[in-house]
Amino acid sequence: MIILFTDFGSHGPYLGQMKAVLQQHASTVPVIDLFSGAPCCDPELSAYLLAAYVDEFPLDSVFLCVVDPGVGGARAAVIVRADGRWFVGPDNGLFNTISKLAHHVQWWEITWQPQHLSASFHGRDLFAPVAAHLARHETPPGRLREAPLLDTWPVELAKVIYIDHFGNCITGLRAASMRDDTLIRIGSHTLRRARTFGDVGLGQGFWYENANGLVELAVNQGRAEQQFGLVLGATLECIKLS
């Protein structure tokens, strides 16, 4: 299958145009809309969000990823093979967390060029045809290159990386690395861990392990982003009790 991960939003023609290209080049391959509201123009936050969702998809899935504020500029266009899955998109940090966490990883720089390549829509003109190419089990249309050096790229990020429809705030922290008694401080607010929403009172804030293993901030039948004044990129403080 081909999985779409973009910051395009659900309105406008952009997703439809990319899907039309995929239909032309890989008509029998299912296309899954994973995220159309990834952090806008923010490859760093998007990198941690993307990495948390890949394991639920089968091997040889192709992730078509477009969070590309530098489109048309100097950044390279790449293909990444990480633990048996494909990723196509810009080389701007979007695949750094995937690469950092993978046991087996290869990078290619895309050398194929379409007949028409707009300066501002590589998602449609370049990345979608390449994703379709890989979904047909053809060889990567590019040259192998070294993976980026990621020694300084953190495995986890203590920031809000996504705010969902309910106002819940997903972070770049993995719950498996957090002790149960860890507190999370946001400004003047301090949150304790709970297993799920019904374990706290109405209107009470807490943090929990979400369905994809990330630390998520929530309010039982409320909106965490409003109650705690959170925005994308907001920094969290983790307090380990002795």
NORGIJO-V52684 format. One record per residue. N is the residue number from 1. RES is the residue in one letter. PSI is psi in radians with two decimals (999 if undefined). NEAR is the number of other ideal C-beta (glycine too) atoms within 8 Angstrom. D_FIRST is the distance of its C-alpha to the first C-alpha in Angstrom with 2 decimals. Layout:
BEGIN
n:res:psi:near:d_first
N:RES:PSI:NEAR:D_FIRST
N:RES:PSI:NEAR:D_FIRST
END
This chain:
BEGIN
n:res:psi:near:d_first
1:M:2.81:11:0.00
2:I:2.23:16:3.80
3:I:2.22:12:6.43
4:L:2.26:14:9.90
5:F:1.83:13:12.98
6:T:2.94:15:16.15
7:D:0.43:13:19.83
8:F:-0.44:10:20.12
9:G:2.94:8:21.05
10:S:-0.13:6:20.36
11:H:2.77:3:23.24
12:G:3.06:6:23.71
13:P:-0.09:5:21.85
14:Y:-0.82:11:19.61
15:L:-0.74:13:16.25
16:G:-0.69:7:17.03
17:Q:-0.71:10:17.92
18:M:-0.73:16:14.76
19:K:-0.58:10:12.70
20:A:-0.69:8:15.31
21:V:-0.77:12:14.75
22:L:-0.68:15:11.01
23:Q:-0.66:9:12.21
24:Q:-0.63:7:14.91
25:H:-0.33:11:13.18
26:A:1.13:11:9.90
27:S:-0.37:6:10.93
28:T:-0.02:3:9.27
29:V:2.19:11:5.55
30:P:2.50:5:4.96
31:V:2.18:11:5.92
32:I:2.21:9:7.23
33:D:1.80:7:10.72
34:L:-1.06:8:11.65
35:F:2.24:11:14.89
36:S:-0.02:11:16.74
37:G:0.66:7:19.96
38:A:2.75:13:19.68
39:P:2.06:13:23.25
40:C:2.19:7:24.44
41:C:0.47:6:25.36
42:D:1.49:12:25.31
43:P:-0.54:12:23.06
44:E:-0.95:8:25.01
45:L:-0.71:15:24.42
46:S:-0.56:16:20.76
47:A:-0.71:14:20.38
48:Y:-0.59:13:21.51
49:L:-0.84:15:19.43
50:L:-0.81:17:16.12
51:A:-0.49:10:17.23
52:A:-0.23:11:17.93
53:Y:-0.05:11:14.51
54:V:-0.53:12:12.29
55:D:-0.37:4:13.63
56:E:-0.12:5:12.25
57:F:2.58:11:8.62
58:P:2.80:5:8.33
59:L:2.62:5:9.52
60:D:0.10:8:7.95
61:S:2.62:12:5.18
62:V:2.06:14:6.32
63:F:2.01:17:8.52
64:L:1.87:17:10.39
65:C:2.13:14:13.66
66:V:1.67:14:16.82
67:V:1.68:18:19.94
68:D:1.16:13:22.30
69:P:-0.32:8:25.98
70:G:0.36:9:27.07
71:V:2.37:10:25.17
72:G:-0.06:6:27.36
73:G:-2.62:5:29.39
74:A:-0.29:3:29.83
75:R:2.53:9:26.66
76:A:2.82:7:24.48
77:A:2.27:12:20.93
78:V:2.82:15:18.97
79:I:2.35:13:16.08
80:V:2.34:14:16.07
81:R:1.97:13:14.95
82:A:2.00:14:15.77
83:D:0.76:7:15.96
84:G:0.10:7:13.16
85:R:2.70:13:10.51
86:W:2.55:12:10.49
87:F:2.28:13:12.04
88:V:2.29:15:13.35
89:G:-2.83:14:16.30
90:P:2.60:15:20.05
91:D:1.39:10:22.22
92:N:0.34:10:24.13
93:G:-0.23:7:23.61
94:L:-0.54:14:20.17
95:F:0.20:15:18.85
96:N:-0.73:11:22.20
97:T:-0.73:12:21.65
98:I:-0.84:15:18.44
99:S:-0.70:14:20.56
100:K:-0.66:9:23.59
101:L:-0.31:8:22.08
102:A:2.56:9:20.20
103:H:-0.61:4:22.08
104:H:2.13:8:20.68
105:V:2.45:12:19.80
106:Q:2.56:8:20.03
107:W:2.46:14:20.30
108:W:2.53:13:20.43
109:E:2.23:11:22.07
110:I:2.17:14:20.51
111:T:-0.32:7:23.28
112:W:2.48:9:21.77
113:Q:2.33:5:23.18
114:P:2.92:8:22.51
115:Q:-0.64:2:25.59
116:H:2.13:5:25.68
117:L:1.85:8:24.75
118:S:2.76:8:26.02
119:A:-0.35:5:27.57
120:S:0.02:6:25.87
121:F:1.15:9:22.31
122:H:-0.38:15:20.41
123:G:-0.78:14:17.19
124:R:-0.83:12:17.48
125:D:-0.53:11:19.48
126:L:-0.98:13:18.26
127:F:-0.68:15:15.15
128:A:-0.83:14:12.95
129:P:-0.66:12:14.10
130:V:-0.72:14:13.65
131:A:-0.74:16:10.01
132:A:-0.70:15:9.58
133:H:-0.83:11:11.99
134:L:-0.63:13:10.23
135:A:-0.39:11:6.98
136:R:0.15:9:9.90
137:H:0.61:5:11.20
138:E:2.85:6:14.17
139:T:2.61:3:16.44
140:P:2.26:8:16.40
141:P:1.18:9:18.67
142:G:-3.02:11:21.07
143:R:2.44:6:23.68
144:L:2.49:6:23.58
145:R:2.92:8:25.37
146:E:2.49:4:26.70
147:A:2.63:9:24.83
148:P:2.64:8:26.81
149:L:2.14:4:29.60
150:L:0.45:9:28.67
151:D:-0.58:4:31.85
152:T:-0.01:4:32.71
153:W:2.02:8:29.26
154:P:2.55:5:29.56
155:V:-0.58:7:27.10
156:E:2.75:9:27.75
157:L:2.08:11:28.87
158:A:1.06:10:31.55
159:K:2.79:11:30.54
160:V:2.15:14:28.87
161:I:-0.17:13:25.37
162:Y:2.46:12:24.20
163:I:2.09:11:26.15
164:D:-3.09:7:24.46
165:H:-0.48:3:25.64
166:F:-0.03:6:28.22
167:G:0.10:12:29.73
168:N:2.54:12:28.49
169:C:1.93:15:28.22
170:I:2.41:14:25.59
171:T:2.96:14:26.99
172:G:0.29:11:25.91
173:L:2.44:13:27.88
174:R:2.23:11:26.53
175:A:-0.50:11:28.46
176:A:-0.39:6:28.80
177:S:0.03:6:31.09
178:M:2.36:11:33.31
179:R:2.67:6:36.34
180:D:-0.50:5:36.82
181:D:0.15:7:39.95
182:T:2.35:11:38.46
183:L:2.57:10:39.36
184:I:2.16:13:37.44
185:R:2.30:11:39.76
186:I:1.82:12:38.95
187:G:-2.12:6:42.15
188:S:0.06:2:44.64
189:H:2.43:9:42.11
190:T:2.20:7:41.45
191:L:2.41:12:38.69
192:R:2.85:7:38.67
193:R:2.49:11:35.85
194:A:2.81:10:35.14
195:R:-0.70:5:32.70
196:T:3.10:6:31.70
197:F:-0.74:8:33.12
198:G:-0.10:5:35.66
199:D:-0.02:7:37.30
200:V:2.88:9:38.94
201:G:2.85:5:41.17
202:L:2.33:6:40.30
203:G:0.03:7:39.97
204:Q:2.39:8:39.82
205:G:2.70:12:37.47
206:F:2.99:14:35.78
207:W:2.66:11:32.93
208:Y:2.94:12:30.50
209:E:2.05:8:27.45
210:N:3.14:11:24.46
211:A:-0.21:3:21.53
212:N:0.27:7:19.75
213:G:0.07:9:22.95
214:L:2.72:13:24.33
215:V:2.21:14:27.83
216:E:2.43:12:27.92
217:L:2.33:17:31.12
218:A:2.92:13:31.93
219:V:2.28:12:34.88
220:N:1.95:12:35.34
221:Q:0.66:6:35.10
222:G:-3.07:11:35.55
223:R:1.96:8:33.83
224:A:-0.65:14:33.88
225:E:-0.56:12:33.43
226:Q:-0.77:8:36.54
227:Q:-0.59:10:38.59
228:F:0.07:12:38.19
229:G:0.76:8:37.94
230:L:2.56:11:34.57
231:V:2.91:8:32.49
232:L:2.36:10:29.47
233:G:-0.07:9:30.72
234:A:2.40:10:33.59
235:T:2.47:6:34.83
236:L:2.72:13:35.47
237:E:2.17:8:38.17
238:C:2.27:11:37.69
239:I:2.01:9:41.00
240:K:2.13:7:41.41
241:L:2.44:7:44.39
242:S:999:2:46.80
END
